[in-house]
Amino acid sequence: AVVSTQSTGGDCLERLYRMPCIPHGFWSRLITRLALFAPVQGSGQRRVMWRTGIYIETTCKTVYFLVEGVENNMVRMATTMCTMGSVFLGRIVFHIDSLVKEWYQGLLGKDCRGNPIVEYLVPCKHCKEEASKPTIFTLQKLIEESYDSNYVLCGEHTQHDGIVNIGDIAPDVLLKDFGNHLIKDEDIHYNETASLGEGTQGAVCTGSHQGVKR
């Protein structure tokens, strides 16, 4: 490995993109984008880039992110399991998805069997904590499960009764990648009697957010 990190156990957020092939120019374009996006600056940070990957670590070594090419045409993303790590994961996913849409539209859509050309995979963190082969969820399954619950059944690991919190393995599914910028419903109060008129999607009225009128 080019870099050695703590990102191999269950203490990290991890996402895998499995492609039929890694298209020409993919890594150079992606690494350039991630190097420019990286919000950690300063002479003390650790920043390593190679032909098929990038690793950036903050000066205090509390937050890092790693994007690398692994076997079977997969792109692996790993970052610290914390609020900032969730934000990093969301931004990395955004950059990869944007790159594919702009340059490699042949990877969009489904194959002749109806399966997505690019598979979006999420390993179970509790399986990794027990050093066993992790259950691999598809991102679509986690999204569908999140409609009814914040939890999904793994069944492979013994702790937590084989259940895993979706927010612990795919925080972006539960919008946790917004961090402190996510506005909660309970923080918004509407004044439906103070109508401002009709908008495209319905009535427009005044209200307040955390006591501040908008």
N, C-alpha and C positions, 0 to 999 in steps of 0.2 A: 504494500500500500504506500501511496505517496505521503499521506499524513496519517498520524495515529491519534484517534480521538476516543472519547467515551461513548461514541454514538452507536456502539454495537449491541448494547444491552437494552433493557426496557425503560431506560431513563431518558429516552429521546422520542420526538415525533418523527415518524418515518412515512414516506410515500414512495410508491414505485410506479413508473410508467413503462409498460412493456409494449414495444413497437415491433412490427414485422421486420424492420431494419432501421438503422440510424442513418438518416439522409445526409447527403454531402453538405458540409458547411454548418451542420446543426450545432456542433460543440463550439466552434469559434464564435458564432453569433450569440449563443446562449451565455457563454462565459463573459463576453463583452457586456451584455445587458446586466448580468448579475454583478459584475465588478463596478459598474456605474451606479447601480441601485444601492449597493451595500451602504447602509446608514452608519456603519462604524468607521470612524476616521481617527487618525492620530498615529504618531510614530511608534507607539507601543503595541499596536494591534498586530496580530499574526494573519498574514494573507498569503495563500499559496494557490497558484494556478498551474494546471498542466493540460495536456492535450485533450483529455476527456474529463475534466473536473475542476472544481473550485472549492476552496475551504477558507472561511473567514471567521476569525475569533476576536472577541472584544478584548481590550487591554486587561480587564480584570478577570478574564477567562470564565465569565459567568454565562455568556451567550455566544453561540457559534452557529453556523450553518454550513452544511456540506452538500454539494451536488456532484455526483460522479456517475460514470458509466460502469455498469457491472455486466455480468454474463447474461446471455440470452436477450441481447438488444434491449436491456432495461436501463432506465435512468432512475437513480436512487437519490432521494432527498432526505436529509436528516437535520434536525435542529433541536436545540435545547427545549425540554418540556417545561415551558413557563409561558406567561402571557406574551412576552416579546417573541418567544419562539413560535407561538401561534401566529403572530403577525408576520414573522419571517416566512413561515410556510405558506401563508396565503399569498404573499407577494411573489414568492418563487413560482408557485403554481400559476399565478397570473402571467408572469413573464414567459413561462414555457408554453402555456396555452396560446398566448398572443403570438409567439414565434411560429407555432404550428399553423395558426390561422393565416398569418401573413406570408409565410414562405413555403409551407408544406401542406397545402390543402388536400392533397391525396391521402393524407393520414386521417382526415376527418370522415365522419360517417361510419358505415358498417360494411362488412365483407359479404360475400355471396351467401353465407350461412346466417346472416343477420346479427353477427357479433361485432362489437365495436372494433375498429381497426387498431386503435390504441386502447390498451387495457389500463385502467386506473385502479391500482391495488393498494391496500392498507393492511400491514401486518398487525397481529394482535400483540399489544405490549406485555400483557400478563404471561403469554406463552414465552416471550423472550426473557422475562424475568426469571422464569423457571428453567431457562436454558434448554427448552424443548423447541422442536420445529414449529414455528408459529402458524396459526390459522391465518390465511390470507383472505380478507374480505374485499369484494369489489366496492368501489366508491358508490356505485349506484345502489347496492344493497343497503349500505349505511344510510343513504339519503332516504330510501323507502322506509327503513325501520324508524327513522327519526320522526316520521309523520305521527307515529303512535307512542313513541317512547324515546328517552335519551339513552337507552341501553340496548345492547345486542347480545345474543347468546353465542358464545364461542364453543364451549363444551370440551375443549382440549386441555385447558389449564385447570388446576384444582382450586386455586384461591378465588375468592369472590363468587363462589358457586358457579364458576364457569361463565360469568357475565362480565362484560366490559362496558364501561361508559364510552359512548360514541365521542363525547367531547375530549376524552383522553387520547384518542387515536386519530380523530379527524375533526379538530376544533372548527375548521371552516364550515363543516356541515351544520354546526349549531351557531354559526356566525361569531365564534369566539376570536377569530382572526381580526376582528375590528377593534379588539382591545377596549380601551376606555372611550372609544368613539361611538360605540353602539348605544343607541338611545333605547331605553326600556319603556314599555308601554305604561308601566306604573308611574313613570316620571313625567308623563304628558297628561295634561288636563285640558279638555276642550270646553269652550263656552259656546254651545250650540245655539244659544239665543242671540249671540252677536254675529250674525251672518254677514259675510263679505260678498256674497253672490254665489254664482254657480261656475264650477270649473269643468274641465273635460271629463274628469272621473267622478264628479259629484259636487256637493255643497262645500263651500269654503267658509270656515269660521275662525275666530280668534282662539287663542289658547295660551298656555304657559308651559315651560319646561323647567322643572326644578324651581318653580316659583318665579321664573323670569318670563314676562309676557312676550309673546312673539306675534 
